Amino acid sequence: MDLPALATQILTGDRRALARAITLVESARADHRALAAELLARLAPIGRQALRIGLSGTPGVGKSTFIETFGLMLTGQGLRVAVLAVDPSSARSGGSILGDKTRMEHLSRDPLAYIRPSPSQAHLGGVARRTREAIALCEAAGFDVVLIETVGVGQSETLVAEMADLFILLLAPAGGDELQGVKRGIMEMADLILVNKADGDLKPAALRTKSDYAGALRLLRKRPQDPPGFPKALAVSALNDAGLKGAWDEMQHLAQWRRAEGHFDRARAEQARHWFEAEVREGLLAQLTQDAATRARMTRLGTAVAEGRTAPAKAAAEMLTTLGQP
């Protein structure tokens, strides 16, 4: 692979080159990982930045419809938009349906938009393991906004907040006990809560849900990275394109305030440190399966635990002590 040529093509916004590069960084092969690291190192000094927006939401909230309508609004303003959509994948085959590109039919045909579906491959946190590297590639390709759609909402789907500048939580009205439908942890991370489907018969319920969450947000501890009035809850309708411009204005206001106050760059620096440490942890875990001697130790200790000859905690301590020794 001609990495200098690939890097040059990415910097000129070549979509085929971007697709090849994302496929490269998503590969688990050791030789591909080395090439991906070199490619990212070549692109890093360029220093291009996009506004990274993480999106999560309850099943059926209309994330794909929202992203398509919102993305078309942004491209209508001349902005280049990349969508990284993470799909749940099969625990058996590792594959997924990857239906986001099909659901976002109009956005996928927009020349200013780029949609990349990726299987989560059972990686917890609602995002794929290499999503952050895909974001870096999209930034290098000159996109202005990168939307990261998670697989869904839950107690673990908050990892996207560690790679996004803004974290948006989408909720649906009339879902029962709204304030119990989403856990406090993800609410504390959200910068904006958007109650979707505020149209037709659901509009009154959507407005009530928005008021419920607005009240709940006022009870949360004030965060230093927020200007007065944030985080906020808003009602929107992706179907009727209602409230999306106001939501975008709020996102821009929050991002500009954080840039001016220095929170934006500090957050990105902390995110980079987080992903460095995560990569080290992943590398150490990989040693347990890739190194023959380490696998043999694991097998021996696992057998001893299974046969009741040693306690799991003691075997784990022994494994950790010997890890890294020849």
Secondary structure as a PSIPRED ss2 file (coil, helix, strand):
# PSIPRED VFORMAT (PSIPRED V4.0)

   1 M C   1.000  0.000  0.000
   2 D C   1.000  0.000  0.000
   3 L H   0.000  1.000  0.000
   4 P H   0.000  1.000  0.000
   5 A H   0.000  1.000  0.000
   6 L H   0.000  1.000  0.000
   7 A H   0.000  1.000  0.000
   8 T H   0.000  1.000  0.000
   9 Q H   0.000  1.000  0.000
  10 I H   0.000  1.000  0.000
  11 L H   0.000  1.000  0.000
  12 T C   1.000  0.000  0.000
  13 G C   1.000  0.000  0.000
  14 D C   1.000  0.000  0.000
  15 R H   0.000  1.000  0.000
  16 R H   0.000  1.000  0.000
  17 A H   0.000  1.000  0.000
  18 L H   0.000  1.000  0.000
  19 A H   0.000  1.000  0.000
  20 R H   0.000  1.000  0.000
  21 A H   0.000  1.000  0.000
  22 I H   0.000  1.000  0.000
  23 T H   0.000  1.000  0.000
  24 L H   0.000  1.000  0.000
  25 V H   0.000  1.000  0.000
  26 E H   0.000  1.000  0.000
  27 S C   1.000  0.000  0.000
  28 A C   1.000  0.000  0.000
  29 R C   1.000  0.000  0.000
  30 A H   0.000  1.000  0.000
  31 D H   0.000  1.000  0.000
  32 H H   0.000  1.000  0.000
  33 R H   0.000  1.000  0.000
  34 A H   0.000  1.000  0.000
  35 L H   0.000  1.000  0.000
  36 A H   0.000  1.000  0.000
  37 A H   0.000  1.000  0.000
  38 E H   0.000  1.000  0.000
  39 L H   0.000  1.000  0.000
  40 L H   0.000  1.000  0.000
  41 A H   0.000  1.000  0.000
  42 R H   0.000  1.000  0.000
  43 L H   0.000  1.000  0.000
  44 A H   0.000  1.000  0.000
  45 P H   0.000  1.000  0.000
  46 I H   0.000  1.000  0.000
  47 G C   1.000  0.000  0.000
  48 R C   1.000  0.000  0.000
  49 Q C   1.000  0.000  0.000
  50 A C   1.000  0.000  0.000
  51 L E   0.000  0.000  1.000
  52 R E   0.000  0.000  1.000
  53 I E   0.000  0.000  1.000
  54 G E   0.000  0.000  1.000
  55 L E   0.000  0.000  1.000
  56 S E   0.000  0.000  1.000
  57 G E   0.000  0.000  1.000
  58 T C   1.000  0.000  0.000
  59 P C   1.000  0.000  0.000
  60 G C   1.000  0.000  0.000
  61 V C   1.000  0.000  0.000
  62 G C   1.000  0.000  0.000
  63 K H   0.000  1.000  0.000
  64 S H   0.000  1.000  0.000
  65 T H   0.000  1.000  0.000
  66 F H   0.000  1.000  0.000
  67 I H   0.000  1.000  0.000
  68 E H   0.000  1.000  0.000
  69 T H   0.000  1.000  0.000
  70 F H   0.000  1.000  0.000
  71 G H   0.000  1.000  0.000
  72 L H   0.000  1.000  0.000
  73 M H   0.000  1.000  0.000
  74 L H   0.000  1.000  0.000
  75 T H   0.000  1.000  0.000
  76 G H   0.000  1.000  0.000
  77 Q C   1.000  0.000  0.000
  78 G C   1.000  0.000  0.000
  79 L C   1.000  0.000  0.000
  80 R C   1.000  0.000  0.000
  81 V E   0.000  0.000  1.000
  82 A E   0.000  0.000  1.000
  83 V E   0.000  0.000  1.000
  84 L E   0.000  0.000  1.000
  85 A E   0.000  0.000  1.000
  86 V E   0.000  0.000  1.000
  87 D E   0.000  0.000  1.000
  88 P C   1.000  0.000  0.000
  89 S C   1.000  0.000  0.000
  90 S C   1.000  0.000  0.000
  91 A C   1.000  0.000  0.000
  92 R C   1.000  0.000  0.000
  93 S C   1.000  0.000  0.000
  94 G C   1.000  0.000  0.000
  95 G C   1.000  0.000  0.000
  96 S C   1.000  0.000  0.000
  97 I C   1.000  0.000  0.000
  98 L C   1.000  0.000  0.000
  99 G C   1.000  0.000  0.000
 100 D H   0.000  1.000  0.000
 101 K H   0.000  1.000  0.000
 102 T H   0.000  1.000  0.000
 103 R H   0.000  1.000  0.000
 104 M C   1.000  0.000  0.000
 105 E H   0.000  1.000  0.000
 106 H H   0.000  1.000  0.000
 107 L H   0.000  1.000  0.000
 108 S H   0.000  1.000  0.000
 109 R C   1.000  0.000  0.000
 110 D C   1.000  0.000  0.000
 111 P C   1.000  0.000  0.000
 112 L C   1.000  0.000  0.000
 113 A E   0.000  0.000  1.000
 114 Y E   0.000  0.000  1.000
 115 I E   0.000  0.000  1.000
 116 R E   0.000  0.000  1.000
 117 P E   0.000  0.000  1.000
 118 S E   0.000  0.000  1.000
 119 P E   0.000  0.000  1.000
 120 S C   1.000  0.000  0.000
 121 Q C   1.000  0.000  0.000
 122 A C   1.000  0.000  0.000
 123 H C   1.000  0.000  0.000
 124 L C   1.000  0.000  0.000
 125 G C   1.000  0.000  0.000
 126 G C   1.000  0.000  0.000
 127 V C   1.000  0.000  0.000
 128 A C   1.000  0.000  0.000
 129 R C   1.000  0.000  0.000
 130 R C   1.000  0.000  0.000
 131 T H   0.000  1.000  0.000
 132 R H   0.000  1.000  0.000
 133 E H   0.000  1.000  0.000
 134 A H   0.000  1.000  0.000
 135 I H   0.000  1.000  0.000
 136 A H   0.000  1.000  0.000
 137 L H   0.000  1.000  0.000
 138 C H   0.000  1.000  0.000
 139 E H   0.000  1.000  0.000
 140 A H   0.000  1.000  0.000
 141 A C   1.000  0.000  0.000
 142 G C   1.000  0.000  0.000
 143 F C   1.000  0.000  0.000
 144 D C   1.000  0.000  0.000
 145 V E   0.000  0.000  1.000
 146 V E   0.000  0.000  1.000
 147 L E   0.000  0.000  1.000
 148 I E   0.000  0.000  1.000
 149 E E   0.000  0.000  1.000
 150 T C   1.000  0.000  0.000
 151 V C   1.000  0.000  0.000
 152 G C   1.000  0.000  0.000
 153 V C   1.000  0.000  0.000
 154 G C   1.000  0.000  0.000
 155 Q C   1.000  0.000  0.000
 156 S C   1.000  0.000  0.000
 157 E C   1.000  0.000  0.000
 158 T C   1.000  0.000  0.000
 159 L H   0.000  1.000  0.000
 160 V H   0.000  1.000  0.000
 161 A H   0.000  1.000  0.000
 162 E H   0.000  1.000  0.000
 163 M C   1.000  0.000  0.000
 164 A C   1.000  0.000  0.000
 165 D C   1.000  0.000  0.000
 166 L E   0.000  0.000  1.000
 167 F E   0.000  0.000  1.000
 168 I E   0.000  0.000  1.000
 169 L E   0.000  0.000  1.000
 170 L E   0.000  0.000  1.000
 171 L E   0.000  0.000  1.000
 172 A C   1.000  0.000  0.000
 173 P C   1.000  0.000  0.000
 174 A C   1.000  0.000  0.000
 175 G C   1.000  0.000  0.000
 176 G C   1.000  0.000  0.000
 177 D C   1.000  0.000  0.000
 178 E H   0.000  1.000  0.000
 179 L H   0.000  1.000  0.000
 180 Q H   0.000  1.000  0.000
 181 G H   0.000  1.000  0.000
 182 V C   1.000  0.000  0.000
 183 K C   1.000  0.000  0.000
 184 R H   0.000  1.000  0.000
 185 G H   0.000  1.000  0.000
 186 I H   0.000  1.000  0.000
 187 M H   0.000  1.000  0.000
 188 E H   0.000  1.000  0.000
 189 M H   0.000  1.000  0.000
 190 A C   1.000  0.000  0.000
 191 D C   1.000  0.000  0.000
 192 L E   0.000  0.000  1.000
 193 I E   0.000  0.000  1.000
 194 L E   0.000  0.000  1.000
 195 V E   0.000  0.000  1.000
 196 N C   1.000  0.000  0.000
 197 K C   1.000  0.000  0.000
 198 A C   1.000  0.000  0.000
 199 D C   1.000  0.000  0.000
 200 G H   0.000  1.000  0.000
 201 D H   0.000  1.000  0.000
 202 L H   0.000  1.000  0.000
 203 K H   0.000  1.000  0.000
 204 P H   0.000  1.000  0.000
 205 A H   0.000  1.000  0.000
 206 A H   0.000  1.000  0.000
 207 L H   0.000  1.000  0.000
 208 R H   0.000  1.000  0.000
 209 T H   0.000  1.000  0.000
 210 K H   0.000  1.000  0.000
 211 S H   0.000  1.000  0.000
 212 D H   0.000  1.000  0.000
 213 Y H   0.000  1.000  0.000
 214 A H   0.000  1.000  0.000
 215 G H   0.000  1.000  0.000
 216 A H   0.000  1.000  0.000
 217 L H   0.000  1.000  0.000
 218 R H   0.000  1.000  0.000
 219 L H   0.000  1.000  0.000
 220 L C   1.000  0.000  0.000
 221 R C   1.000  0.000  0.000
 222 K C   1.000  0.000  0.000
 223 R C   1.000  0.000  0.000
 224 P C   1.000  0.000  0.000
 225 Q C   1.000  0.000  0.000
 226 D C   1.000  0.000  0.000
 227 P C   1.000  0.000  0.000
 228 P C   1.000  0.000  0.000
 229 G C   1.000  0.000  0.000
 230 F C   1.000  0.000  0.000
 231 P C   1.000  0.000  0.000
 232 K E   0.000  0.000  1.000
 233 A E   0.000  0.000  1.000
 234 L E   0.000  0.000  1.000
 235 A E   0.000  0.000  1.000
 236 V C   1.000  0.000  0.000
 237 S E   0.000  0.000  1.000
 238 A C   1.000  0.000  0.000
 239 L C   1.000  0.000  0.000
 240 N C   1.000  0.000  0.000
 241 D C   1.000  0.000  0.000
 242 A E   0.000  0.000  1.000
 243 G C   1.000  0.000  0.000
 244 L H   0.000  1.000  0.000
 245 K H   0.000  1.000  0.000
 246 G H   0.000  1.000  0.000
 247 A H   0.000  1.000  0.000
 248 W H   0.000  1.000  0.000
 249 D H   0.000  1.000  0.000
 250 E H   0.000  1.000  0.000
 251 M H   0.000  1.000  0.000
 252 Q H   0.000  1.000  0.000
 253 H H   0.000  1.000  0.000
 254 L H   0.000  1.000  0.000
 255 A H   0.000  1.000  0.000
 256 Q H   0.000  1.000  0.000
 257 W H   0.000  1.000  0.000
 258 R H   0.000  1.000  0.000
 259 R H   0.000  1.000  0.000
 260 A H   0.000  1.000  0.000
 261 E H   0.000  1.000  0.000
 262 G C   1.000  0.000  0.000
 263 H H   0.000  1.000  0.000
 264 F H   0.000  1.000  0.000
 265 D H   0.000  1.000  0.000
 266 R H   0.000  1.000  0.000
 267 A H   0.000  1.000  0.000
 268 R H   0.000  1.000  0.000
 269 A H   0.000  1.000  0.000
 270 E H   0.000  1.000  0.000
 271 Q H   0.000  1.000  0.000
 272 A H   0.000  1.000  0.000
 273 R H   0.000  1.000  0.000
 274 H H   0.000  1.000  0.000
 275 W H   0.000  1.000  0.000
 276 F H   0.000  1.000  0.000
 277 E H   0.000  1.000  0.000
 278 A H   0.000  1.000  0.000
 279 E H   0.000  1.000  0.000
 280 V H   0.000  1.000  0.000
 281 R H   0.000  1.000  0.000
 282 E H   0.000  1.000  0.000
 283 G H   0.000  1.000  0.000
 284 L H   0.000  1.000  0.000
 285 L H   0.000  1.000  0.000
 286 A H   0.000  1.000  0.000
 287 Q H   0.000  1.000  0.000
 288 L H   0.000  1.000  0.000
 289 T H   0.000  1.000  0.000
 290 Q H   0.000  1.000  0.000
 291 D C   1.000  0.000  0.000
 292 A H   0.000  1.000  0.000
 293 A H   0.000  1.000  0.000
 294 T H   0.000  1.000  0.000
 295 R H   0.000  1.000  0.000
 296 A H   0.000  1.000  0.000
 297 R H   0.000  1.000  0.000
 298 M H   0.000  1.000  0.000
 299 T H   0.000  1.000  0.000
 300 R H   0.000  1.000  0.000
 301 L H   0.000  1.000  0.000
 302 G H   0.000  1.000  0.000
 303 T H   0.000  1.000  0.000
 304 A H   0.000  1.000  0.000
 305 V H   0.000  1.000  0.000
 306 A H   0.000  1.000  0.000
 307 E C   1.000  0.000  0.000
 308 G C   1.000  0.000  0.000
 309 R C   1.000  0.000  0.000
 310 T C   1.000  0.000  0.000
 311 A C   1.000  0.000  0.000
 312 P H   0.000  1.000  0.000
 313 A H   0.000  1.000  0.000
 314 K H   0.000  1.000  0.000
 315 A H   0.000  1.000  0.000
 316 A H   0.000  1.000  0.000
 317 A H   0.000  1.000  0.000
 318 E H   0.000  1.000  0.000
 319 M H   0.000  1.000  0.000
 320 L H   0.000  1.000  0.000
 321 T H   0.000  1.000  0.000
 322 T H   0.000  1.000  0.000
 323 L C   1.000  0.000  0.000
 324 G C   1.000  0.000  0.000
 325 Q C   1.000  0.000  0.000
 326 P C   1.000  0.000  0.000
